[in-house]
């Protein structure tokens, strides 16, 4: 008659595994994460508003960045894209204002 070693405990008992919680539920439940999620969505919304004003190749080099009380950042891959966006900046800010999302746009180079 073989018995399990003492450190394994009785065979009939199994560890219970809690049911997995969806990431979205966790994000909504935590106040700080909920605010972060709202800011991320607001940043993405701004990019969707200005996207039609950006030529296709330029749009591929632009990412939505942080949104805060001072404005919104566009993250760009290189200086040439940043220069073109600075040229388009008044038009882009006007599009945001028309959509009810006024604010200053900051253009920042991403470091790789």
C-alpha positions as CSV (number, residue, x, y, z in Angstrom):
1,X,0.0,0.0,0.0
2,X,1.7,3.2,-1.1
3,X,0.8,6.5,0.4
4,X,1.7,10.0,-0.8
5,X,4.6,11.7,0.9
6,X,3.5,14.0,3.8
7,X,4.6,17.2,2.0
8,X,2.0,16.6,-0.8
9,X,-0.9,16.4,1.6
10,X,-4.0,14.1,1.3
11,X,-4.9,13.1,-2.3
12,X,-8.5,14.1,-2.0
13,X,-7.7,17.8,-1.5
14,X,-7.0,20.0,-4.5
15,X,-5.9,23.6,-4.6
16,X,-8.8,25.9,-5.7
17,X,-8.1,28.2,-8.6
18,X,-9.9,31.5,-8.6
19,X,-11.9,32.3,-11.7
20,X,-10.0,34.6,-14.0
21,X,-11.0,38.2,-14.0
22,X,-11.2,40.0,-17.3
23,X,-8.6,42.8,-17.7
24,X,-11.3,45.3,-18.7
25,X,-13.1,44.5,-15.4
26,X,-10.0,45.1,-13.4
27,X,-9.3,48.4,-15.3
28,X,-12.9,49.6,-14.5
29,X,-12.7,48.6,-10.9
30,X,-9.5,50.6,-10.1
31,X,-10.0,54.3,-10.1
32,X,-6.5,55.2,-11.3
33,X,-6.6,52.6,-14.1
34,X,-10.0,53.7,-15.1
35,X,-8.8,57.3,-15.5
36,X,-5.8,56.0,-17.5
37,X,-8.1,54.0,-19.8
38,X,-10.3,57.1,-20.4
39,X,-7.3,59.2,-21.3
40,X,-5.9,56.6,-23.7
41,X,-9.3,56.4,-25.4
42,X,-9.5,60.2,-25.6
43,X,-6.0,60.3,-27.1
44,X,-7.0,57.7,-29.7
45,X,-10.2,59.6,-30.5
46,X,-8.1,62.7,-31.3
47,X,-6.0,60.8,-33.7
48,X,-9.1,59.5,-35.5
49,X,-10.3,63.1,-35.8
50,X,-7.1,64.4,-37.4
51,X,-6.3,61.2,-39.5
52,X,-8.2,62.4,-42.6
53,X,-6.0,65.5,-42.8
54,X,-2.8,63.4,-42.8
55,X,-1.5,61.9,-46.0
56,X,-1.3,58.1,-45.9
57,X,2.5,57.7,-45.6
58,X,2.6,60.4,-42.9
59,X,-0.2,58.8,-40.9
60,X,1.7,55.6,-40.7
61,X,4.6,57.4,-38.9
62,X,2.3,59.1,-36.3
63,X,1.1,57.6,-33.0
64,X,-1.3,59.2,-30.4
65,X,0.6,60.1,-27.3
66,X,-0.2,61.4,-23.8
67,X,-3.2,63.6,-23.2
68,X,-3.1,66.0,-20.2
69,X,-4.4,69.3,-19.0
70,X,-1.8,71.2,-21.1
71,X,-2.6,69.5,-24.4
72,X,-2.1,66.3,-26.5
73,X,1.1,64.8,-27.8
74,X,1.7,63.3,-31.2
75,X,4.6,60.8,-31.3
76,X,6.5,60.8,-34.5
77,X,9.3,58.5,-35.8
78,X,11.7,61.1,-37.3
79,X,12.4,64.8,-37.7
80,X,11.0,65.0,-41.2
81,X,7.6,63.8,-40.0
82,X,7.8,66.3,-37.1
83,X,8.5,69.2,-39.5
84,X,5.6,68.3,-41.7
85,X,3.2,68.0,-38.7
86,X,4.4,71.4,-37.4
87,X,3.4,72.8,-40.8
88,X,-0.1,71.1,-40.5
89,X,-0.5,71.9,-36.8
90,X,-2.9,74.9,-37.2
91,X,-5.2,72.8,-39.4
92,X,-5.0,69.8,-37.0
93,X,-5.9,72.0,-34.0
94,X,-8.8,73.5,-36.0
95,X,-10.1,70.0,-36.7
96,X,-10.0,69.1,-33.1
97,X,-11.7,72.3,-32.1
98,X,-14.5,71.6,-34.6
99,X,-15.0,68.2,-33.1
100,X,-15.3,69.8,-29.6
101,X,-11.8,68.7,-28.5
102,X,-9.9,72.0,-28.3
103,X,-6.3,72.0,-27.1
104,X,-2.7,72.5,-28.1
105,X,-0.9,69.7,-30.0
106,X,2.7,68.9,-29.0
107,X,4.8,67.0,-31.5
108,X,7.5,64.8,-30.0
109,X,10.1,62.5,-31.5
110,X,10.2,59.0,-30.2
111,X,13.6,57.6,-29.2
112,X,14.6,54.3,-30.5
